[in-house]
Amino acid sequence: ADPWPPAQIDAIARAAAAVCRVHRWTARSVIGHREWQPGKVDPRGFTMDSLRNRIAERLK
């Protein structure tokens, strides 16, 4: 139980979108620790799909 406040989720989406813009990546390039490394537990409190959707909206 380690919820991310809405402001923190917004900040990570903005930061990830900025990195994607610089490198001309899509939101699909953004991955979470637990998607890459089994055994990692983060992020918690939201899904990476929901975060990627937020990033994709910012990249439009």
DODO-25231 format. One record per residue: x, y, z of N, C-alpha, C in turn. Coordinates in nm, 2 decimals, padded with zeros to 4 digits, always signed. Example, Ala and Ser with C-alpha at 12.3 -4.5 7.8 and 13.67 -1.06 7.14 Angstrom:
2
<pt n_px="+01.32" n_py="-00.57" n_pz="+00.78" ca_px="+01.23" ca_py="-00.45" ca_pz="+00.78" c_px="+01.32" c_py="-00.33" c_pz="+00.78"/>
<pt n_px="+01.28" n_py="-00.22" n_pz="+00.71" ca_px="+01.37" ca_py="-00.11" ca_pz="+00.71" c_px="+01.29" c_py="+00.00" c_pz="+00.79"/>
This chain:
60
<pt n_px="+00.08" n_py="-00.12" n_pz="+00.00" ca_px="+00.00" ca_py="+00.00" ca_pz="+00.00" c_px="+00.09" c_py="+00.12" c_pz="+00.00"/>
<pt n_px="+00.13" n_py="+00.16" n_pz="-00.12" ca_px="+00.21" ca_py="+00.28" ca_pz="-00.13" c_px="+00.16" c_py="+00.36" c_pz="-00.25"/>
<pt n_px="+00.04" n_py="+00.43" n_pz="-00.22" ca_px="-00.02" ca_py="+00.50" ca_pz="-00.34" c_px="+00.06" c_py="+00.62" c_pz="-00.38"/>
<pt n_px="+00.06" n_py="+00.65" n_pz="-00.51" ca_px="+00.12" ca_py="+00.77" ca_pz="-00.56" c_px="+00.01" c_py="+00.88" c_pz="-00.56"/>
<pt n_px="+00.04" n_py="+01.00" n_pz="-00.51" ca_px="-00.05" ca_py="+01.10" ca_pz="-00.52" c_px="-00.07" c_py="+01.15" c_pz="-00.66"/>
<pt n_px="-00.19" n_py="+01.20" n_pz="-00.70" ca_px="-00.21" ca_py="+01.24" ca_pz="-00.84" c_px="-00.10" c_py="+01.34" c_pz="-00.89"/>
<pt n_px="-00.05" n_py="+01.43" n_pz="-00.81" ca_px="+00.05" ca_py="+01.52" ca_pz="-00.86" c_px="+00.18" c_py="+01.44" c_pz="-00.89"/>
<pt n_px="+00.21" n_py="+01.34" n_pz="-00.82" ca_px="+00.33" ca_py="+01.26" ca_pz="-00.85" c_px="+00.31" c_py="+01.18" c_pz="-00.98"/>
<pt n_px="+00.20" n_py="+01.12" n_pz="-01.00" ca_px="+00.17" ca_py="+01.05" ca_pz="-01.13" c_px="+00.17" c_py="+01.15" c_pz="-01.25"/>
<pt n_px="+00.12" n_py="+01.27" n_pz="-01.23" ca_px="+00.12" ca_py="+01.37" ca_pz="-01.34" c_px="+00.27" c_py="+01.40" c_pz="-01.37"/>
<pt n_px="+00.35" n_py="+01.42" n_pz="-01.26" ca_px="+00.49" ca_py="+01.46" ca_pz="-01.28" c_px="+00.57" c_py="+01.35" c_pz="-01.36"/>
<pt n_px="+00.55" n_py="+01.22" n_pz="-01.32" ca_px="+00.62" ca_py="+01.11" ca_pz="-01.39" c_px="+00.58" c_py="+01.10" c_pz="-01.54"/>
<pt n_px="+00.45" n_py="+01.13" n_pz="-01.56" ca_px="+00.40" ca_py="+01.12" ca_pz="-01.70" c_px="+00.46" c_py="+01.24" c_pz="-01.78"/>
<pt n_px="+00.47" n_py="+01.36" n_pz="-01.72" ca_px="+00.53" ca_py="+01.47" ca_pz="-01.79" c_px="+00.68" c_py="+01.45" c_pz="-01.82"/>
<pt n_px="+00.75" n_py="+01.40" n_pz="-01.72" ca_px="+00.89" ca_py="+01.37" ca_pz="-01.74" c_px="+00.92" c_py="+01.26" c_pz="-01.84"/>
<pt n_px="+00.84" n_py="+01.16" n_pz="-01.84" ca_px="+00.86" ca_py="+01.05" ca_pz="-01.94" c_px="+00.82" c_py="+01.10" c_pz="-02.08"/>
<pt n_px="+00.72" n_py="+01.18" n_pz="-02.09" ca_px="+00.68" ca_py="+01.23" ca_pz="-02.22" c_px="+00.79" c_py="+01.32" c_pz="-02.27"/>
<pt n_px="+00.85" n_py="+01.40" n_pz="-02.19" ca_px="+00.96" ca_py="+01.49" ca_pz="-02.23" c_px="+01.08" c_py="+01.40" c_pz="-02.28"/>
<pt n_px="+01.11" n_py="+01.30" n_pz="-02.21" ca_px="+01.22" ca_py="+01.21" ca_pz="-02.26" c_px="+01.19" c_py="+01.15" c_pz="-02.39"/>
<pt n_px="+01.06" n_py="+01.10" n_pz="-02.41" ca_px="+01.02" ca_py="+01.04" ca_pz="-02.53" c_px="+01.02" c_py="+01.14" c_pz="-02.65"/>
<pt n_px="+00.98" n_py="+01.27" n_pz="-02.62" ca_px="+00.99" ca_py="+01.37" ca_pz="-02.72" c_px="+01.13" c_py="+01.39" c_pz="-02.77"/>
<pt n_px="+01.22" n_py="+01.40" n_pz="-02.68" ca_px="+01.36" ca_py="+01.43" ca_pz="-02.72" c_px="+01.42" c_py="+01.32" c_pz="-02.80"/>
<pt n_px="+01.38" n_py="+01.20" n_pz="-02.77" ca_px="+01.44" ca_py="+01.08" ca_pz="-02.84" c_px="+01.35" c_py="+01.03" c_pz="-02.96"/>
<pt n_px="+01.23" n_py="+01.10" n_pz="-02.98" ca_px="+01.14" ca_py="+01.06" ca_pz="-03.08" c_px="+01.08" c_py="+00.92" c_pz="-03.06"/>
<pt n_px="+01.06" n_py="+00.89" n_pz="-02.93" ca_px="+01.00" ca_py="+00.76" ca_pz="-02.90" c_px="+00.85" c_py="+00.77" c_pz="-02.88"/>
<pt n_px="+00.79" n_py="+00.66" n_pz="-02.88" ca_px="+00.64" ca_py="+00.66" ca_pz="-02.84" c_px="+00.63" c_py="+00.62" c_pz="-02.69"/>
<pt n_px="+00.51" n_py="+00.63" n_pz="-02.64" ca_px="+00.49" ca_py="+00.59" ca_pz="-02.50" c_px="+00.52" c_py="+00.44" c_pz="-02.48"/>
<pt n_px="+00.52" n_py="+00.36" n_pz="-02.59" ca_px="+00.55" ca_py="+00.22" ca_pz="-02.57" c_px="+00.69" c_py="+00.19" c_pz="-02.53"/>
<pt n_px="+00.78" n_py="+00.29" n_pz="-02.54" ca_px="+00.92" ca_py="+00.28" ca_pz="-02.49" c_px="+00.93" c_py="+00.29" c_pz="-02.34"/>
<pt n_px="+00.83" n_py="+00.33" n_pz="-02.27" ca_px="+00.83" ca_py="+00.35" ca_pz="-02.13" c_px="+00.80" c_py="+00.22" c_pz="-02.06"/>
<pt n_px="+00.89" n_py="+00.17" n_pz="-01.98" ca_px="+00.86" ca_py="+00.05" ca_pz="-01.90" c_px="+00.88" c_py="+00.07" c_pz="-01.75"/>
<pt n_px="+00.82" n_py="-00.02" n_pz="-01.67" ca_px="+00.84" ca_py="-00.01" ca_pz="-01.53" c_px="+00.94" c_py="-00.11" c_pz="-01.48"/>
<pt n_px="+00.99" n_py="-00.09" n_pz="-01.36" ca_px="+01.09" ca_py="-00.18" ca_pz="-01.31" c_px="+01.04" c_py="-00.33" c_pz="-01.31"/>
<pt n_px="+00.92" n_py="-00.35" n_pz="-01.27" ca_px="+00.88" ca_py="-00.49" ca_pz="-01.26" c_px="+00.85" c_py="-00.55" c_pz="-01.40"/>
<pt n_px="+00.83" n_py="-00.47" n_pz="-01.50" ca_px="+00.82" ca_py="-00.52" ca_pz="-01.64" c_px="+00.95" c_py="-00.57" c_pz="-01.69"/>
<pt n_px="+01.06" n_py="-00.51" n_pz="-01.64" ca_px="+01.19" ca_py="-00.54" ca_pz="-01.69" c_px="+01.27" c_py="-00.64" c_pz="-01.60"/>
<pt n_px="+01.25" n_py="-00.63" n_pz="-01.47" ca_px="+01.32" ca_py="-00.72" ca_pz="-01.38" c_px="+01.23" c_py="-00.79" c_pz="-01.29"/>
<pt n_px="+01.21" n_py="-00.92" n_pz="-01.31" ca_px="+01.13" ca_py="-01.00" ca_pz="-01.22" c_px="+01.18" c_py="-00.98" c_pz="-01.07"/>
<pt n_px="+01.09" n_py="-00.97" n_pz="-00.98" ca_px="+01.12" ca_py="-00.95" ca_pz="-00.84" c_px="+01.11" c_py="-00.81" c_pz="-00.80"/>
<pt n_px="+01.11" n_py="-00.71" n_pz="-00.89" ca_px="+01.09" ca_py="-00.57" ca_pz="-00.85" c_px="+00.94" c_py="-00.55" c_pz="-00.83"/>
<pt n_px="+00.91" n_py="-00.47" n_pz="-00.73" ca_px="+00.77" ca_py="-00.45" ca_pz="-00.70" c_px="+00.71" c_py="-00.31" c_pz="-00.74"/>
<pt n_px="+00.80" n_py="-00.23" n_pz="-00.80" ca_px="+00.75" ca_py="-00.10" ca_pz="-00.83" c_px="+00.73" c_py="-00.08" c_pz="-00.98"/>
<pt n_px="+00.64" n_py="+00.00" n_pz="-01.03" ca_px="+00.56" ca_py="+00.09" ca_pz="-00.94" c_px="+00.44" c_py="+00.02" c_pz="-00.89"/>
<pt n_px="+00.39" n_py="+00.08" n_pz="-00.78" ca_px="+00.26" ca_py="+00.03" ca_pz="-00.72" c_px="+00.16" c_py="+00.14" c_pz="-00.72"/>
<pt n_px="+00.03" n_py="+00.10" n_pz="-00.72" ca_px="-00.07" ca_py="+00.20" ca_pz="-00.71" c_px="-00.13" c_py="+00.25" c_pz="-00.85"/>
<pt n_px="-00.06" n_py="+00.21" n_pz="-00.96" ca_px="-00.11" ca_py="+00.24" ca_pz="-01.09" c_px="-00.05" c_py="+00.13" c_pz="-01.18"/>
<pt n_px="-00.11" n_py="+00.12" n_pz="-01.30" ca_px="-00.06" ca_py="+00.02" ca_pz="-01.40" c_px="+00.03" c_py="+00.10" c_pz="-01.50"/>
<pt n_px="+00.12" n_py="+00.03" n_pz="-01.55" ca_px="+00.21" ca_py="+00.09" ca_pz="-01.65" c_px="+00.13" c_py="+00.12" c_pz="-01.78"/>
<pt n_px="+00.03" n_py="+00.04" n_pz="-01.81" ca_px="-00.06" ca_py="+00.07" ca_pz="-01.92" c_px="-00.13" c_py="+00.21" c_pz="-01.90"/>
<pt n_px="-00.18" n_py="+00.23" n_pz="-01.78" ca_px="-00.24" ca_py="+00.36" ca_pz="-01.75" c_px="-00.14" c_py="+00.48" c_pz="-01.77"/>
<pt n_px="-00.02" n_py="+00.46" n_pz="-01.72" ca_px="+00.08" ca_py="+00.56" ca_pz="-01.73" c_px="+00.12" c_py="+00.58" c_pz="-01.88"/>
<pt n_px="+00.13" n_py="+00.47" n_pz="-01.95" ca_px="+00.16" ca_py="+00.49" ca_pz="-02.10" c_px="+00.05" c_py="+00.56" c_pz="-02.17"/>
<pt n_px="-00.07" n_py="+00.54" n_pz="-02.13" ca_px="-00.19" ca_py="+00.61" ca_pz="-02.19" c_px="-00.17" c_py="+00.76" c_pz="-02.16"/>
<pt n_px="-00.14" n_py="+00.80" n_pz="-02.04" ca_px="-00.12" ca_py="+00.94" ca_pz="-02.01" c_px="-00.01" c_py="+01.00" c_pz="-02.09"/>
<pt n_px="+00.10" n_py="+00.92" n_pz="-02.10" ca_px="+00.21" ca_py="+00.97" ca_pz="-02.18" c_px="+00.17" c_py="+00.99" c_pz="-02.33"/>
<pt n_px="+00.10" n_py="+00.89" n_pz="-02.38" ca_px="+00.06" ca_py="+00.90" ca_pz="-02.52" c_px="-00.03" c_py="+01.02" c_pz="-02.54"/>
<pt n_px="-00.11" n_py="+01.05" n_pz="-02.45" ca_px="-00.20" ca_py="+01.18" ca_pz="-02.46" c_px="-00.11" c_py="+01.30" c_pz="-02.46"/>
<pt n_px="-00.01" n_py="+01.30" n_pz="-02.38" ca_px="+00.08" ca_py="+01.42" ca_pz="-02.38" c_px="+00.16" c_py="+01.43" c_pz="-02.51"/>
<pt n_px="+00.19" n_py="+01.32" n_pz="-02.57" ca_px="+00.27" ca_py="+01.32" ca_pz="-02.70" c_px="+00.19" c_py="+01.36" c_pz="-02.82"/>
<pt n_px="+00.06" n_py="+01.37" n_pz="-02.81" ca_px="-00.02" ca_py="+01.40" ca_pz="-02.92" c_px="+00.00" c_py="+01.55" c_pz="-02.96"/>
